[in-house]
Amino acid sequence: MTFQLAWPWLLAALPLPLLARWLPAAPEPSRAALRFPFPGALPSASERQAAPHHRGRLVLAVLAWMLLVLATARPQHVGDTVHLPVVGRNIMLAVDLSGSMQTPDMRNGRAAMSRLAAVKNVAGEFIQRREGDRLGLILFGDQAYLQTPLTLDRPTVLTLLNEAQIGLAGQQTAIGDAIGLAIKRLREEPAGNRVLILLTDGASNAGSVEPLKAADLAAQEGVRIYTIGVGADAAASNGPFVAFQGGNSDLDEGALKAIAQKTGGRYFRASDVASLTQIYGLIDQIEPKAQDAQSWRPVEELYLWPLGGALLLSILVALSVLRVVPVLPLRRTHHAE
């Protein structure tokens, strides 16, 4: 936080009263005599020289002038720099909470963890990285539920994801309903940055909307869908993004691929924590987060304070001048006839 003058060059006006005083005076006109009928009502020369208010008025006038010039120079209070990210993407995360998500077949090094625990771990890091984007969370099982609407409050989205439990939305898998709910939340957002990341380990066996029909509607609304199939398989080929030969017994990879292709997204297969981490890293590259492109410093104008002070001092000077001006009584004169 700093103080500055927007127009500091206006301080050069401070000595103007002195320059005006040093300028040669205009020639005085010829003096004409004026007869004053009441000479006793005028103050004497000694009284005028001893007036105590003259010096005080001068000081007040000088201070008023200085404050007026200071107000003209526009003093400002400048706050700390604030970085404004450009408009980011609107990303909905749809996470499967069906019963099979508790299967502990996701390897993290030598340790095994459940599919949902792996999703929480890796998706949580993804959420933390998406600064400047608006994120939302959908949890689905028998039905789809909006857990968090689109928001810039990433810690809240992360907290609600970590609090999700198996069976919270039912034991089955309503993929079509999850897509439909995401479309409803994304359709009012600007075109070109509507993204859904759908993560499941099974086939759609519940809900009122067919997944492929929901994908067609998503394509019409400009929503890109990235589908991720979760679950280990011993028959996996090399590479984290290549479809497994067998796949999970419940995983409908054909439907997940079709959903992604219809909407301009991509399908990924995650067999362990490392491959899931690579998938989210690749999505970061495909859908880059907002970058800081603008910055500003909040400015508070302070000129009203010196301007108000100058006005107050000017009023005091005017009152002091009026106080010392003599009031001459009007008297009638009688002429003898």
Beta strands, then each sheet from edge to edge (+ up, - down):
strand 1: 2-5
strand 2: 75-78
strand 3: 82-85
strand 4: 90-96
strand 5: 106-108
strand 6: 111-113
strand 7: 134-140
strand 8: 144-151
strand 9: 194-200
strand 10: 223-230
strand 11: 267-270
strand 12: 292-296
strand 13: 299-301
sheet 1: 1+ 2- 13+
sheet 2: 3+ 12-
sheet 3: 8+ 7- 4- 9- 10- 11-
sheet 4: 5+ 6-
end
